[in-house]
Amino acid sequence: MPIFTIRQTYIIMKTSVQVCCFIAAFFCSTPLLVNATPDPASVELREKYNLDKGKKVYEKVCANCHGTGVLEAPEFCNISAWKPRIAKGMAVLVQHTIQGFRQMPPKGGDTEFNEAEDANAVAYMVDQCLIH
């Protein structure tokens, strides 16, 4: 005579699977909670620049080239392409954006935005590299 009925066995198995899934989800998310300390450089960018406005400028102007690498533009969040640029500092990156650099025209070819908005766009791109 069986110890458990088929229904009881099904319920035990279903509950076991649910508990295992819960445990797996907990342990998979724990490192994110433990390492939740943001990068100091990213914190500084978020304090000094408006990244939400920067994202809008990026999407309207910068993504035209940085989204695909047109005219040898470093692609968005391509860490190997951005790391040496980020090492030069925000002042240099903003200057290149405003004045133009290599094949990039001044202000990415769009004079609609002021220099602070251009700096926000640069900060947004750098921030995204730092958090990815």
C-alpha positions as CSV (number, residue, x, y, z in Angstrom):
1,M,0.0,0.0,0.0
2,P,1.5,3.4,-1.0
3,I,2.4,5.9,1.6
4,F,1.1,8.9,-0.4
5,T,-1.7,9.0,-2.9
6,I,-1.0,10.3,-6.4
7,R,-2.7,13.6,-5.5
8,Q,-0.6,14.0,-2.3
9,T,2.6,13.2,-4.3
10,Y,1.6,15.9,-6.9
11,I,1.0,18.5,-4.1
12,I,4.3,17.7,-2.5
13,M,6.2,17.9,-5.8
14,K,4.5,21.2,-6.8
15,T,5.2,22.7,-3.4
16,S,8.9,21.6,-3.6
17,V,9.3,23.1,-7.0
18,Q,7.8,26.4,-5.8
19,V,10.1,26.5,-2.8
20,C,13.1,25.7,-5.0
21,C,12.2,28.5,-7.4
22,F,11.8,30.9,-4.5
23,I,15.2,29.9,-3.1
24,A,16.8,30.2,-6.5
25,A,15.3,33.7,-7.1
26,F,16.5,34.8,-3.7
27,F,20.1,33.7,-4.2
28,C,20.2,35.0,-7.7
29,S,19.1,38.5,-6.6
30,T,21.2,38.6,-3.4
31,P,24.4,39.7,-5.1
32,L,22.5,42.7,-6.6
33,L,21.5,43.7,-3.2
34,V,24.9,43.2,-1.6
35,N,26.7,45.0,-4.5
36,A,24.1,47.8,-4.7
37,T,26.7,50.4,-3.9
38,P,26.8,52.6,-7.0
39,D,30.1,53.4,-8.8
40,P,31.5,56.7,-7.3
41,A,32.0,58.1,-10.7
42,S,28.4,57.4,-11.6
43,V,27.2,59.1,-8.4
44,E,29.3,62.2,-9.3
45,L,27.8,62.3,-12.8
46,R,24.3,62.0,-11.3
47,E,24.9,64.9,-8.9
48,K,26.5,67.2,-11.5
49,Y,24.5,66.5,-14.6
50,N,20.8,66.0,-15.5
51,L,20.9,62.5,-17.0
52,D,17.2,62.5,-17.9
53,K,17.7,65.5,-20.1
54,G,20.9,64.0,-21.4
55,K,19.0,60.9,-22.5
56,K,16.6,63.1,-24.5
57,V,19.5,64.9,-26.2
58,Y,21.2,61.5,-26.9
59,E,18.1,60.0,-28.4
60,K,17.5,63.1,-30.6
61,V,21.0,63.8,-31.8
62,C,23.8,61.5,-30.5
63,A,22.1,58.2,-31.3
64,N,22.2,58.9,-35.0
65,C,25.9,58.1,-35.0
66,H,26.7,56.6,-31.6
67,G,23.9,54.1,-31.9
68,T,25.4,52.5,-34.9
69,G,29.0,53.6,-35.1
70,V,28.6,55.8,-38.2
71,L,31.6,58.0,-39.0
72,E,33.7,55.9,-36.6
73,A,31.7,57.2,-33.6
74,P,32.2,55.0,-30.5
75,E,29.0,52.9,-30.2
76,F,26.8,53.5,-27.2
77,C,28.0,51.4,-24.2
78,N,30.8,49.7,-26.1
79,I,33.1,49.6,-23.0
80,S,36.3,48.9,-25.0
81,A,35.7,52.0,-27.2
82,W,34.6,54.3,-24.3
83,K,37.0,53.3,-21.6
84,P,40.0,55.2,-23.0
85,R,37.8,58.2,-23.7
86,I,36.3,58.2,-20.2
87,A,39.8,58.1,-18.8
88,K,40.4,61.5,-20.4
89,G,37.7,63.1,-18.2
90,M,34.4,64.7,-18.6
91,A,35.9,68.1,-19.4
92,V,37.7,66.7,-22.5
93,L,34.6,64.7,-23.6
94,V,32.3,67.8,-23.3
95,Q,34.8,70.0,-25.1
96,H,35.0,67.5,-28.0
97,T,31.2,67.4,-28.1
98,I,30.9,71.2,-28.2
99,Q,33.8,71.9,-30.6
100,G,33.7,68.8,-32.6
101,F,36.2,66.0,-32.8
102,R,37.6,64.0,-35.7
103,Q,34.6,63.3,-37.9
104,M,32.0,64.5,-35.4
105,P,30.8,68.1,-36.2
106,P,30.4,70.6,-33.3
107,K,27.5,69.7,-31.1
108,G,26.9,66.6,-33.2
109,G,25.7,68.8,-36.0
110,D,22.6,70.1,-34.1
111,T,22.8,73.6,-32.6
112,E,19.4,73.3,-31.0
113,F,20.8,72.4,-27.5
114,N,22.9,74.6,-25.3
115,E,26.3,73.5,-23.9
116,A,24.8,72.4,-20.6
117,E,22.4,70.1,-22.5
118,D,25.3,68.8,-24.6
119,A,27.2,68.0,-21.4
120,N,24.2,66.2,-20.0
121,A,24.1,64.0,-23.1
122,V,27.8,63.2,-22.6
123,A,27.2,62.4,-19.0
124,Y,24.3,60.1,-19.9
125,M,26.5,58.1,-22.3
126,V,29.3,57.8,-19.8
127,D,26.9,56.9,-17.0
128,Q,25.4,54.1,-19.1
129,C,28.9,52.8,-19.8
130,L,29.7,52.8,-16.1
131,I,26.6,50.9,-15.0
132,H,26.7,48.3,-17.8
